[in-house]
Amino acid sequence: MSQGPVRESFRDVKFRIQSRVIQDLDPKLDLSNQVEVRRQIEEIFGKVIDEEGLALTRAERVRMLEQITDEIIGLGPLEPLLRDESITEVMVNGPRQVYIERNGRVSGLEIEKVSGHPPMDFAARDAILDASPLPPLPADLTGVERERVTITFFYNTKPPDNGK
């Protein structure tokens, strides 16, 4: 039983097309003229897709063009997050550590320093999530939009004495 041809992954096709688009871009192009840069990327993209005879759905084509454009003139995979009006902050701590704040709530919360007692670590994390959204900064704190806060939890491992 023979298998049909293996279809290239979307990622592999995108990378190949993106390389061709970059190669064909005019090196004298004024990168500050975003409209012209986008127009040229779109034109080259369409030409390359046609030359390669790629069978892409309309949705795949739109998604690929958007991702390639974001990679060439933007911040790649961060661009959709930056365009999202509901996201108030994007925090990047590494290639696989991206957190967003939406409506005062941070997603992707992680415990940086563990106590050695997982139930207590989870209780601390849950306390922060339950307090979310955090209150706004005080009004008298002028000129500051964001403030980093470190929250330390102290645990009493002995049961309360109850006056005995």
Summary of the structure (lengths in Angstrom):
residues: 164
radius of gyration: 24.6
end to end distance: 80.6
largest distance: 85.3
contacts: 301
relative contact order: 0.07
helix: 44%
strand: 10%
